[in-house]
Amino acid sequence: MAVVAEQRGRGIGRRLLEAAVAEAISEGLARVFLHAQRHAEDFYRKSGFLCVGGEFLEAGIPHVEMVLELPIPFRESQAHRGLPKVNADSKADDAVHPSRAVQFDSETDARDAVLLVLGRARRAVSISNANLDRALFGNDRVLQLISDFARRSRHVHVRVLVEDAKSIADEGHPLLELARRLPSKVEIRRLPDDRTPSRRSFVVVDGTAVWIQPDRDEYVGWHNMRDRVEARRLTDEFAELFERGINDPELRLLNL
């Protein structure tokens, strides 16, 4: 992929990349990869690509391999043979929230995407973030959404998985304080010790909406308000880890 020199700086390269990724998603691919020249690495990072492996030479030029994990689209079978649809009354909701991956590449956009996804919650919220990034999960708007959701019904729940329990407790993270006030609705656990550390963060809402940040140090990723396949995969992964998660003493309010 390249743009002639006199046409650069006009966003053409990003639109080309977005078109290629959209085509890969429509084909049902799980991931795409590319060999990026080192000077172009940041360009691809802003679209969610992550480096894998070390630097290598290609045509005498330093390159690095980069990978982007893709959401899995849902397509209705053309051979459904006129069978009645399950949950047919969800068509209106599909029109409001169609299955579409929307990328973000800044702190503000990442936070706004979190707000959009959380605002859809009616039953369950699952959050996996190593240190509960304050920009994303400690701001007033997110906390208000979670608080309102948790108080809505006795049947709802918010579950959170973290890695760095001590720093979260030491800084008095506001989401931890909320969990301490609503222990039956908001529960935070530390990832099991045998879990290989991951740089990925994600949010899943009601087994439908997803928010994914492949690298927690880069505000780059995507959200999809209606991706049941990816949501189910992440929900299953989260449930297994949460079941084995640790009720770290750092996360509990001490009785004095």
BADREN-453926 format. One record per residue (C-alpha): x, y, z. Coordinates in pm, whole numbers, plus 32768, in hexadecimal, padded with zeros to 4 digits. Layout:
ATOM      X      Y      Z
ATOM      X      Y      Z
...
***
This chain:
ATOM      X      Y      Z
ATOM   8000   8000   8000
ATOM   808A   8155   7FA1
ATOM   801D   82B6   7F4A
ATOM   80DB   8383   7E49
ATOM   81AA   8495   7EE9
ATOM   80E2   85BE   7E6A
ATOM   7F9E   852F   7EFC
ATOM   801F   84E2   8058
ATOM   7FA2   8592   8190
ATOM   7E38   8591   811B
ATOM   7DBB   845E   81D8
ATOM   7DBE   8382   80A1
ATOM   7E9D   827B   8140
ATOM   7DB9   8257   826E
ATOM   7C87   8233   8190
ATOM   7D39   8128   80C2
ATOM   7D93   806C   8200
ATOM   7C31   808A   8289
ATOM   7BA5   8003   8141
ATOM   7C92   7EDA   8149
ATOM   7C3B   7E8A   82B5
ATOM   7AC5   7EAD   826D
ATOM   7AE8   7DB7   814C
ATOM   7BA0   7CC1   822E
ATOM   7A8A   7CDE   8332
ATOM   797E   7CA5   8229
ATOM   7A38   7B69   81BE
ATOM   7A29   7AE8   8323
ATOM   7BA1   7AEA   835E
ATOM   7C18   7AD0   84C7
ATOM   7D4A   7BAE   8496
ATOM   7E1C   7C65   8396
ATOM   7F91   7CA3   8391
ATOM   8089   7D79   82D4
ATOM   81FC   7DC3   82BA
ATOM   822C   7F31   8311
ATOM   835F   8002   82D2
ATOM   83D7   807F   8423
ATOM   8390   81EC   83D2
ATOM   8221   818F   838E
ATOM   81F1   80C6   84CF
ATOM   8137   81DD   8587
ATOM   8047   8208   8462
ATOM   7FD5   809F   8482
ATOM   7FD3   80A7   85FF
ATOM   7ECE   81BB   85F3
ATOM   7DEA   80C7   853D
ATOM   7E15   7FB9   8643
ATOM   7F32   7EEB   85AE
ATOM   802D   7E5C   86A7
ATOM   8195   7DF2   866A
ATOM   81EB   7C81   8680
ATOM   8353   7C0D   867C
ATOM   8489   7CDA   863B
ATOM   850C   7DB0   8524
ATOM   8573   7D0C   83DC
ATOM   85ED   7D7A   8288
ATOM   850E   7D6C   8158
ATOM   8599   7DF0   800D
ATOM   86B8   7E79   80E0
ATOM   85C8   7F51   81B1
ATOM   8581   7F1C   8328
ATOM   8420   7E95   835A
ATOM   834C   7E0A   8474
ATOM   8222   7D1F   8460
ATOM   80DD   7DB1   84EA
ATOM   7F92   7D03   8531
ATOM   7E2D   7D7C   8564
ATOM   7D2B   7C97   8608
ATOM   7BDA   7CC3   855F
ATOM   7A76   7CB5   85E4
ATOM   79AC   7B98   854F
ATOM   787A   7C0C   848A
ATOM   772E   7B57   8492
ATOM   7687   7B01   8349
ATOM   752D   7A71   832A
ATOM   7536   792E   8265
ATOM   74A0   7942   8109
ATOM   742D   77DC   8139
ATOM   7357   7813   826E
ATOM   7232   7785   81A3
ATOM   7133   787C   8229
ATOM   7144   77F8   838C
ATOM   70B8   78E8   8492
ATOM   71C0   79C3   8534
ATOM   7213   79AC   86A3
ATOM   71EB   7AF9   875B
ATOM   7149   7B94   862B
ATOM   70E9   7CC4   86FB
ATOM   7258   7D28   870A
ATOM   724C   7DB0   85A5
ATOM   720B   7F10   861E
ATOM   7336   7EFB   8707
ATOM   740A   7E7A   85E7
ATOM   73AE   7FAF   8520
ATOM   7414   8095   863E
ATOM   7555   7FD4   868E
ATOM   75C5   7F1A   8553
ATOM   76F6   7E38   855F
ATOM   780D   7F25   8503
ATOM   796E   7F43   858D
ATOM   79CA   80AD   85D4
ATOM   7B37   80FC   8610
ATOM   7BC4   81F6   870B
ATOM   7D25   827F   8716
ATOM   7D30   8380   882F
ATOM   7CEE   838F   89A5
ATOM   7BB4   845D   8971
ATOM   7B26   8373   8869
ATOM   7B7D   8240   8939
ATOM   7AC6   82D3   8A66
ATOM   799B   8337   8993
ATOM   798A   81D3   890C
ATOM   798B   8149   8A6F
ATOM   786A   8231   8AC3
ATOM   77A5   81C1   8991
ATOM   77D1   8051   89E5
ATOM   7785   8079   8B59
ATOM   7656   814A   8B08
ATOM   75C0   8019   8A60
ATOM   75D7   7F3E   8B9A
ATOM   7496   7EA1   8C1A
ATOM   750A   7D60   8CC4
ATOM   7681   7D29   8CDC
ATOM   77CB   7DE1   8CB2
ATOM   7921   7D39   8CA5
ATOM   7A5D   7E0E   8CAE
ATOM   7BC2   7D8E   8C86
ATOM   7CCD   7E9A   8CB5
ATOM   7E1A   7E6A   8D62
ATOM   7E20   7FA6   8E36
ATOM   7CC4   803B   8DFB
ATOM   7D48   8157   8D28
ATOM   7CB9   828F   8DCD
ATOM   7C88   8341   8C81
ATOM   7B9E   822B   8C15
ATOM   7B0A   8197   8D53
ATOM   7B3F   82A1   8E5E
ATOM   7A96   83D1   8DC6
ATOM   794F   8459   8E4D
ATOM   7879   8402   8D1D
ATOM   78E1   8294   8D19
ATOM   78B9   8274   8E91
ATOM   775C   830D   8E82
ATOM   76F4   821B   8D70
ATOM   7773   80F0   8E37
ATOM   76D7   816F   8F79
ATOM   7583   81AA   8ED6
ATOM   7592   8057   8E2D
ATOM   75EF   7F9F   8F6E
ATOM   74CD   803D   902A
ATOM   73CE   7FF8   8F18
ATOM   7370   7E97   8F83
ATOM   73D9   7D85   9070
ATOM   7417   7CA6   8F44
ATOM   752B   7D72   8E9F
ATOM   769F   7D4F   8EE2
ATOM   77ED   7DEB   8E8B
ATOM   7923   7D11   8E95
ATOM   7A85   7D94   8E71
ATOM   7BD3   7CE4   8E43
ATOM   7D1C   7D98   8E8E
ATOM   7E8D   7D41   8EAC
ATOM   7F1C   7E55   8F89
ATOM   7E3C   7E48   90BB
ATOM   7F33   7EFE   919E
ATOM   7F55   8039   90CC
ATOM   7DDC   8047   9097
ATOM   7DA4   8034   9210
ATOM   7EC3   8123   9266
ATOM   7E3D   8233   9183
ATOM   7CDB   820B   9205
ATOM   7C50   81CA   90AC
ATOM   7AE9   824C   909C
ATOM   7A66   810D   8FF9
ATOM   7AF6   8048   911D
ATOM   7A47   8133   920E
ATOM   7901   80F9   9153
ATOM   7935   7F80   9169
ATOM   7968   7F9F   92DF
ATOM   781D   8059   9300
ATOM   7762   7F63   9221
ATOM   7811   7E15   9263
ATOM   76E9   7D44   91F1
ATOM   76D9   7DF6   90A1
ATOM   783F   7E58   904A
ATOM   794F   7D55   9084
ATOM   7AC1   7D7E   9038
ATOM   7BB2   7C59   9034
ATOM   7D21   7C32   8FE2
ATOM   7D81   7B53   8EC0
ATOM   7DF4   79F6   8F2B
ATOM   7F69   79D8   8F69
ATOM   7F99   78D9   8E54
ATOM   7F08   79C7   8D51
ATOM   8006   7A3E   8C51
ATOM   7FFF   7BBD   8C5D
ATOM   7F47   7C53   8B37
ATOM   7F58   7DB5   8AB1
ATOM   7DF4   7DA1   8A30
ATOM   7CCA   7E46   8AD7
ATOM   7B5C   7E0F   8A87
ATOM   79F7   7E54   8AF4
ATOM   78CC   7D74   8AA9
ATOM   7763   7DE0   8AE5
ATOM   7639   7CF5   8AE9
ATOM   76E5   7BF8   8A08
ATOM   76B9   7CE8   88E4
ATOM   7789   7E26   88ED
ATOM   7906   7E1E   88FC
ATOM   7A21   7F18   892D
ATOM   7B82   7E9C   88E4
ATOM   7CD5   7F42   891F
ATOM   7DE8   7E58   88A0
ATOM   7F00   7F12   8957
ATOM   7EAC   7FBC   8AA0
ATOM   7FBF   80BD   8A68
ATOM   7F2A   812E   891D
ATOM   7DD1   81CC   8907
ATOM   7D91   810F   87C6
ATOM   7C88   8006   878C
ATOM   7B1C   7FE1   872B
ATOM   79BE   7FB0   87B1
ATOM   7890   7F05   8721
ATOM   7735   7F34   87B2
ATOM   76BA   7DEC   8722
ATOM   77B8   7CD2   86FD
ATOM   772A   7B9F   87A9
ATOM   783B   7AB6   872B
ATOM   795C   7B83   87B5
ATOM   7895   7BD5   88EF
ATOM   7858   7A64   8934
ATOM   79C7   7A0F   8902
ATOM   7A38   7B23   89EF
ATOM   7925   7AD2   8AEB
ATOM   7992   7966   8AF9
ATOM   7AFD   79CD   8B24
ATOM   7AA2   7AC7   8C33
ATOM   79C1   79D3   8CEF
ATOM   7AD3   78CD   8D02
ATOM   7BD1   79CA   8D86
ATOM   7ADC   7A6B   8E77
ATOM   7A7F   7919   8F07
ATOM   7BEF   78E0   8F57
ATOM   7C2C   7A4C   8FB1
ATOM   7CB1   7AB2   9105
ATOM   7BF6   7B80   9206
ATOM   7D30   7C45   9252
ATOM   7D3E   7CDC   93B2
ATOM   7DB3   7E20   930F
ATOM   7C5C   7E3D   926E
ATOM   7B94   7E0E   93AD
ATOM   7B36   7F20   94A1
ATOM   7BF1   7EE7   95E6
ATOM   7B21   7ED7   9722
ATOM   7BC3   7FBD   9820
***
